[in-house]
Amino acid sequence: MSAEQYLRRLLAEQDLSEAELSALRGLRDDIQQKLSVLEGGPRFYYAGSFGKKTIIRQRYDLDIVMYWPNTVNYTIKGIYDAVGNVLKRHWAYVNEKTVSWELPFQGGFHIDVVPGRALDSQFFEANLHRTDTGTTLKTSLKTHIDTVRSSGRRDVIRLMKLWRERRNVPFKKSFLLELMTIEGCKGTRFEDLGSQVQASLCYIRDNILTGSVRDPANSNNSLSDDLDRTRRAQIQAAAAAAAAATSWGAVFEP
């Protein structure tokens, strides 16, 4: 089996079945139905790996974005609190996170519901409430999704996420890993998965300690700021070990 065949087989093993995808859609429909009691005409979108089509079976969750139109008078915090109150009426466990509400399920799976208010009539940008600072965060779900989908690097991104999970690499934000993978792959052939993975690992190894990765939807938001020196060193060591491995099995096998 060639290296390309091996990596393609890994990708196929990480595909979700249609039944699993249907179950995720059903959960989203249930949450949307319960939250639709809130006034103001919010729109619901898939975000995260489901929206970007970078989901892997090894570990996945579901991100649902709920944006109100820019014409409503509700405050950003008021929107955040209202969504949390409805969720708490229907689920026993609802956890407050930085910009979302988390619904945990058995087996480590969870759903994040991200409330916000659009900044334009096309819902391209939105403001979110930050619970850690009490301020707002400007971002664009559509920019995040388009950045990944248009990169042509979704297959290698899925492999890098598999490496992260199987080697417990402490990337806190998947979007940070995705952006570093896209940047690292610049100049490599789209058809050669091995070269793309190797380029991504080397880029992370060489840049994670001191590099700063900006949110393409908001240059004031550094995606890498929440990685402390210890985590950065752990990521660098893992990337260096994988880049120096003599077989793909040493990189990906559990």
C-alpha positions, 0 to 999 in steps of 0.5 A: 500500500502506498503512502497516499493509499494509506492516508486515503484509507484513514480519511475514509475510516473517519467519515461519518455514516449517513445515520450519524449525520442524520442524528446530528441534523435531528439534534439541531432541529430539536434545539432550533424548535425549542429556541424558536420561542424567542422573538426577533426572528433569529436565523440558525446555521451550522458552524464548526467542523460540520459547517466546514466539512472537516468533521472526523469520527475520532472526535466531533461535536456540533456547533450551532450558531443563532444570529438575530437580525441587526434590526433588533434592539436586544443587547448582545448580553440579553441575547446570550442570557435569553438563549441560556434560559431556554436551554436550561428549561429543556436540558439538565446540564447547560454549561456557560462557555466564553461565547456559547452555551454547551450541552454535554452528552454521554461519551464526551460529545457536546453541542455548542450553541453560539448566540449573537446579533448580526451586524448587516442584513446579510448576516455576514458579520455578528457580535457575540457576548464574551462571558470572560470579559463582559465585552463583545466579540466581532466575528464572521461565521461565513468567513471562517467557513469560506476560508476552510472550504475554499482552501482546497485543504479539507482532507489534510485538515481532517488528517491533522485533526486526527493526529491531534486527537490520537496524540493528544496535541493540546490545540484548544481551537480547531480553527487555529489548527486549520489555519496553520495547516492551510498556511503550512500547505502553501506551495504543496500539491493538492493531490499529494496528502503526504507532502501536505501533512509533512508541510503542515507538521513542519510549519507548526513545529517552526511557528507555534512557539512565537507565531501569532495567528489572527482571525481572518474575520477580525484582525484584532482577535488573535486565535493563538493568544490562549495558548500558554508557553507550556501548551505551545512547547507541547505542540511543538514537541508533538509536531517535531516528533511526527515530522521526524517519524519514519512511517505514517503509522508512527504519526497516526496509529493509536 
